Amino acid sequence: MPDAVKTPYSDLPPRAFWRTGVADAGIFGLSGLWQSKWVLPADARFSTYGSCFAQHISRAMVARKVNWFCPEPAPGRTPAKLAEAYNYGVFSSRTGNIYTAAQLLILTRLAVGDLAMDAPEFWPDGTGFRCSLRPVIEPVPFANAQDALLSRASTLRAFRRSFAEAEVFIFTLGLTEGWEHAASGQPYALCPGTVAGQFDADQHVFRNYAYPEIRADLERAFALMRAVNPTLKILLTVSPVPLTATASGDHVLVATTYSKSTLRAVAGDLARDPDIDYFPSYEIITGAPTRSAFYEPNLRSVVKAGVDVVMGHFFAGLNISGPPVRGAAIRDAEADVERDMAAEDLICEEMVLERFNEN
Amino acid sequence: MKTDLPDVLVLGDSHSIALADGCRALGMRVESLYLSGNLWHAGRVALHAQHGFWVQGMPAAQKQILALRERLGGRSLLSRDVPVLASFGFHLGRVVPLFSLHGHMAEPKDFEANSNALYASQSLVDGYVTAFRGQHLRVARRMGRLAPTTFVLPPHYSTWGNLRHFALRIAARLQAQGLRVYDPALAFDPSGAPLEQKWLTSAGNHGNAEYGQAVVGHMLDKGLINRRP
């Protein structure tokens, strides 16, 4: 009998075959889904942004004590409810959800000074203003135009730091659909009039960004970031959360598949760059093995068990075994402030006690 | 029993000491109750139906309150016929350093001058004030219904913008509740500059007796407090 003919598939590992890699393994038996391209320093800083699914990454990093970089934290000791209401601790800075590549690009241009800080619109709301780039970042409108502008500038300072001073910028691609200003081309975070602002059919136009535009916007945004930080690594993911609604004219199921497929293709192609990687959160949640078990009954929101599986694969593939780059431990600023306050308290106490003794 | 009521009751934290000294220096009849800013900050000083104020778990302070009541002819510390100068509710040294821990600035000029600073919007600062001073503001509102009260801002001793900003925001919240608030800083420097060292104690964060006298003098001139005939 002749020897079996060798083919390119003959020596592939089990993970390369659907039966052994997926069907037999089942949801909780999947392995080797992702292995980071990079050996990162043990104290590598990770910045996280993107659509709503991205917030799970930051939470998981904090829970695992991985170095999630947050250059725009809430003021010290802000109560959790207040911090949450003001959208602190969700992404590395308070950009709100970045659904589209166009949004990422405009934020990056603003952060590096490629666009004037006051160029994007502010929307009047009652006696105050909303920022068109992050219309619901605070529970009430900004008190006045200056308040709104300074808050935007503050977030963009922090956004700049989150790529200037991090090792890895993690970005979760969310949507291809978005809205722009007809004349200026400014992208919006949300369709004006849905949550804030007022819709004007003459000024606000629907865009379903195609592969070439998305890729070009991402490439330009990453180039601007790398001009500031040439060693920055980019890790892309695609959100598995379907569209809430589509303005494309297609059925929302069809529109979702178009949107996610396009984003997945862009991410995959960009990841050919040695400094860009792709992590398959989209596949883990939406793949056939799950039979949609990782979705809530609305078939949209992802359940915690799904997030846990995603993050389990993330941490399994992450390699932070490199030597640390930041040396000495960070000084505990809060402890320093506590000490100063205690010293001041002592002065106050002594003044009061001195008088008390006179009575 | 006939009681010589004081012209004013000075009530508050360590900043009230200079105010009481100032009243005495100007020949006013003064009663006072000083309680550590830490007690006020921690919310341990509460309104009391009978005594006016009470401090849970602090026998020494309770004794002070009872003795003061005695001197007021058995009145509550808060009564319609004893005006109160109040210096509580601010306790900025317990709030502002923590708020500023990560570089947040509430003053636009401070944010713009420091490229590492973060900006805190007006509504965020209000939320922070509510979180840490909401209870004090509620006490102040109820107190204002029980006694004619004037709140006096702490001395403006520092160029640190957040400190002054929080003082003014808390003052604005007190005023919004219908309370009378006096800001001594403007009498010392209408431009809003911090006090000169000569008005401060050696630690530099409290007004001295001369400062207290000047403040009370300004308040008398404005008719915010009066000597009894």
Interface residues (C-beta under 8 A of the other chain):
Chain A: E72 P73 A74 P75 G76 R77 T78 P79 L82 A85 Y86 E138 P139 V140 F142 A143 Q146 D147 L150 S151 A153 S154 R157 A158 A333 E334 V337 D340 M341 E344 D345 I347 C348 E349 M351 V352 R355 F356 N359
Chain B: D13 S14 I17 S32 Y34 L35 S36 G37 N38 A60 Q64 A67 G93 R94 P97 L98 F99 S100 L101 H102 H104 P108 F111 E112 S115 N116 A117 L118 Y119 A120 S121 Q122 S123 L124 G127 Y128 A131 T201 A203 N205 H206
